[in-house]
Amino acid sequence: MPKFLKEIYGVGILFFYYMKYIIFFGWPLLRYGLEYKDNMIMNVLWIFCLFLFIKDMVYKFVLKKSYCEGGSCHTKR
């Protein structure tokens, strides 16, 4: 059972790493711009993506932290 939970956790991390911006900006566009019907599951996912988006902005601009260690993200030429 713990291996299964680790796999679900890993899938969740990958899903929200790539999809959080698409869901965050796309769901309001679909709901209000293209008049999609209300969907509770997407609303919950949108709120979760909102929290992830706020966390990313706080890390980047307020705390000025990076997910990279030792400057590995920035290559000097």
C-alpha atoms as one frame of an Amber mdcrd trajectory, in Angstrom:
protein
   0.000   0.000   0.000   2.743   2.605   0.751   4.240   2.066  -2.738   0.846
   2.763  -4.289   0.514   5.983  -2.282   4.002   7.088  -3.375   3.050   6.507
  -7.007  -0.153   8.530  -6.607   1.834  11.311  -4.916   4.360  11.330  -7.784
   1.637  11.428 -10.414  -0.018  14.326  -8.586   3.225  16.287  -8.466   3.874
  15.796 -12.185   0.276  16.573 -13.129   0.112  19.828 -11.211   3.639  20.874
 -12.192   2.638  20.905 -15.853  -1.083  21.627 -15.642  -1.420  24.280 -12.924
  -1.077  27.266 -15.260  -3.333  25.745 -17.910  -6.055  25.050 -15.343  -5.524
  28.378 -13.545  -5.916  30.517 -16.676  -7.981  28.159 -18.834 -10.891  27.295
 -16.547 -12.126  30.904 -16.104 -11.761  31.391 -19.858 -13.841  28.289 -20.545
 -16.472  29.168 -17.933 -16.975  32.828 -18.703 -15.643  33.228 -22.223 -17.036
  30.070 -23.802 -19.912  29.548 -21.330 -19.078  26.034 -20.139 -21.336  24.612
 -17.444 -20.281  24.694 -13.801 -18.238  21.684 -12.695 -17.430  21.146  -9.006
 -14.363  18.978  -9.660 -12.821  21.623 -11.908 -13.674  24.309  -9.357 -11.786
  22.386  -6.662  -8.841  21.809  -9.016  -8.860  25.520  -9.893  -8.717  26.518
  -6.214  -5.842  24.089  -5.650  -4.016  25.544  -8.673  -4.666  29.036  -7.290
  -2.856  28.088  -4.085   0.022  26.579  -6.091   0.233  29.733  -8.229   0.324
  31.966  -5.128   3.008  29.741  -3.591   5.125  30.024  -6.731   4.780  33.813
  -6.795   5.686  34.110  -3.110   8.740  31.885  -3.577   9.897  33.739  -6.665
   9.244  37.381  -5.793   8.887  37.650  -2.008  11.308  35.048  -0.693  13.473
  35.111  -3.863  14.092  31.395  -3.591  14.716  29.019  -6.450  14.127  25.326
  -6.800  17.628  24.958  -8.251  20.597  24.274  -6.028  23.951  26.005  -6.346
  23.012  28.120  -9.342  22.518  25.128 -11.620  19.630  26.863 -13.384  21.752
  29.768 -14.567  24.534  28.992 -16.959  27.241  31.603 -17.260  28.756  32.135
 -20.693
